[in-house]
Amino acid sequence: MTANEPVLVTSGTLHDWPLPEPGSDKEARGRVVVVGGSRGTPGAVLLAGEAALRAGGGKLQLATAESACTAIAVAVPESMVIPLPETSEGCIGTAAADLVVEEAEGADVVLLGPGLVGVDDSLALIEGILPRLDTTVVIDALASAYVTAHPDGLRHLGGRCVLTVNPTELARILDRDEDEVSGDPLEAARDTAELVQAVVLCGGSEKAVATPDGAAWLVQVGGPGLGVSGSGDTQSGIVAGLLARGAEPAQAAVWGAFLHGRAGEQLAVSVGAVGFLAREIPGRVPGLLAELGG
């Protein structure tokens, strides 16, 4: 494969690139820590966390704003909920960084970003966390502000990182016009992967995955229904769950993009081309994994 030859991902591609066999218990399938949310956006960590479990993750911890924890604990009884100190506006405060790093000790995957609000608050929080992590990391949503500010800030992870970003976030990282990125998401994903030395999954009408060494994949499944609030949270959660069960970053990104898109296609048939909800996406993932041999 050369840098000029992206792989068009099909079911056959995934059959030929099987996921690691899932372990027989929750310990063997890894522990995922999801960090995000706020007083006003608690559902994002719920969506990401359920998606991680549906993709095969074994144990789940949801770290979010303290005021949202009771509701989250009831809504996701499968998880351990970690209350984090928050600002007067309900954002996760920088004082939470030490607690997050402590909870991340021994985790297989840390997913940073779903539901974070406020660029400055998010950047300050992630600056206190990410440089101190020594595990596999997924960076989503406003956590990408850290990458924009610190393009070399992921190198200590040694490639154990996946960025799940949309064209707007990718444009900010590259300091490019959003229309330029939307017109060629594959090139933008490749340039970002090389710049930050991490796997990049750029969502949108056509998903692109790229690695720092120039390998790339196009995932042309999905549909307009996936352009709905919370959809990106489910995609990042799927990727995190696949990583927890042992997939390598590039494999988790490619499989995660395809599973997310195919789930959208199934829901378009059963519900409608638009109008299905992000919360309906994770429930489709186990059946798709069985169908694809995952």
N, C-alpha and C positions, 0 to 999 in steps of 0.2 A: 504494500500500500504506500502511495506517495502522498505528499501534502496536497496534490491536485486532484486526488481521487477519493472523495468522501464516499462512505458506504451508505447506500440507501437501505434503511433498516426495514426488514420484513419479519414475519413470523419465522421464516426459515433462518434468518440471521440469528435469531435468539435460540432457536433449536440447536444451532451449531455452536452456540456460546452459552452452555448451560450454567445456571447459577450453582454455587456450592450446595451440597445436600443440606437441608435444614436439620439442625440438631433436634434431639428427641426431648429436650426440656428447655425451659426458659433461660437457664444459665448458658446453655450451648448456643442459643440464638442471639445472644448479645444484649447489652443494656444501652438504651437510647435516652439521652437527656435533651429535652427540648426547652430552649430558653427564649421567651418572647412574651407577647401580649402586653396589655395595659388594663387599667380600670375600664376603659371603653372598648377594648378589642380583645376580650378574653377568649373568644371562639377560635382564634387563629391557632393557638397551641393545641386546642382540642382537636381541630381538623388534622393538623400535622401529626399529633400523637396517635390518633386512631389509624391514620394512613401508615405510620411506621409499624404498628402492630399487624395490620392487615397484610403488609408486605413480608411479614415473617420475623420482625423483631421480637425478642423474647421478654424483655423487661422495659418498662417505660417510666420515666420521671418527667414531670412537667413543672418547670420553674417559671413562675409568673408573678405579677403584681399581687401583693398580699390581699388586697380587697376583693380579688376575683377568685381566690383559692377555694372557698367553700363551694361555690357553684361548679367550678371545674372538677373538684373531687367527686361530687355527686354525678356529674355528667359523664365522667370517665373513671368508673370504679376500678378499672384495671390498672390505673396509674398510681404512683406516689406523687403527691403534689408538694412542691417546695415553695413556701411563701417568701417573696422577695420584697425588701423595703422599697417604697415608692415615693415619688415626689408629690407635692401638693396637687399637681395636675393629673396624677394617676399614672405617670410613666415609671418604669423601673429605674430606680436611682443608682448612681455609681457606687453607693455603699453595698450594693448587691454583688459586686464583682468577686469579692473574696469568698462568699458563700457559694457562688456558681462554680468557681474553680475547685473548691473543696468537694462539692457534689460530683464534679466531673472526674475526679480522681478514680481511675479504674473503669470508667465508662468506655464502651466500645465506639460510640459515636456521640458527638455533641452537635445538635442542630441549633444554630443561632439566627434569630431574626423574625420568625413569624409573628405578626401582630405588633411589632415595636412601632412606636409613634414618636415623631419629633426627631429630625435629623441630628441635631446637636446632642440631644440626650442619648440617642442610640449610639452615636459615634463615641461619646465618652464612656458609655457602658462597655462597648465591645473593646475599646482600647484598654480597659482594665481587665479584660478576660482573655482575649484571643492570644496575645503574646505569651501567656502563661500555660496554655494548653499543650499537651503532648499526647494527642489521640487523633482519630479521624474526625474531621469537622465538615459540616455542611453549612454554607453561608447563604442566607435567603433574605429577600426583601431589604429592609433598611439596614440590616447588618452589613450589606454591601458598601455602605458609606465608609466603613473601615478600609475596604480595599481601595476605594477612590482616594482616600487620604494617605494610605500606606500601601502602594503597589507592591512593595517588597515584603509586606508584613505577614505573608503566608509561607515564606520559604523555610522557616524552621520546622514546618510540618512535613517536609520531605515528600511532597506530592500527595499527602493523605488529606486531600481537601476537594470538595465539589462546590462550585458556585452555581446556585440555581437562581438565575436572574432573568428579567424581562428586557426588551430592547431599551427601555428608558434607563434602567439601572446600568446596562452595559455601555450605553452612550456616555453616562457620567464617568464611568471608570476610564474610558478611552478618551474623554474630552472631545467627543465627536457629536455631530448633529444626529438627533434621533432618527430622522428620515433615512440618513445614510446607513445606520445600523439596521433599521427595519428592512431596507432594500437588499442587504447582504448580511444576514445574521451569521452565516457560516464564517465569513471572513472576520467579522467582529469577534466571534467566539474564539477563533484561532489566535487572533492577535492578543486577546485578553489572556488566554491560556498560557501563551508564551511569556507575556509580561509578568503575570503573577505566579507562574509555575504551579498551576492547579488545573483540575478538570473544570470545564465550563459547560453548563447546560443553559442555553438561551431558549426560553419559551416564546410562544407566539403562534401564528397561523402555521408556521413550519418550524419545528424544533431543530436546533443544531447543537451538537456535542463536539467538543474539541479537547485535545490533550496538549500538554506543553511540547511534545515532540512532533506535533503536526498531524497526528491521526485525527480523523473527523468522521462524523456520522450525521446523516439527515433523517429525521423522523417525521414523515408526512402523514401522520394520523391525528385525529382530533376532531376539529370542527368548531363552529362559532359558539356553541354552547359552553365550551370551556372558558370563554371569556367572561367569567362571572366571579363575583367576590368570593374569596377563599380558595379558588381553584389552585393558585400557586402554592398555598400552604399545603394542600394535599400532595402536590407533586414533590415538594421538598421532603415531606414526611415519608413518601414511598421510597425515595432515594436513601434516606437515613435508615429505614428498615432493612433495605437490601444490603447496605453496608454493614449493619449490625449482624446479619446472618452470614457474613463472610465475603461478599462480593468486593472486588477491587473497585476503586473510584470510577474508572471509565465504564466498567460493566454496569455498575449501579446507576450511573447517569443515563446510559443508553436504555437499559431495561426500564428504568423509572420513567423516562420520557415516553416510551412506547406504551407501557401499562397505563399511564395517565391519559394518553391520547385515545387508546382503544377503549378505556372505560367511558370516555366521553362519547365515543361512537355508539357504544351499546346503549347508553342512556338516551342518546338522540333518537334511537329506534323505539325504545320503550316509553319514553316520556315526551319527547319532542326535540326538534333541532336546537331550540333554545328553551330555557325555562326550567331545566333541571338544576339542582342545587349542588354546591360543592360537597355538602355533607353526604351526598349519595355516591360520590366517586369511590371512597375507600372500600365500600362493600362489594364493589365489582372486582377488586384486585385479587382475592384468593382464587376465584374461579378462573380468571385470566392466567394466573400463575400455573394452575393445574393444566389448563389448555395448552400452555406454551412449554410445559415440562419444567416449570420452575418450582 
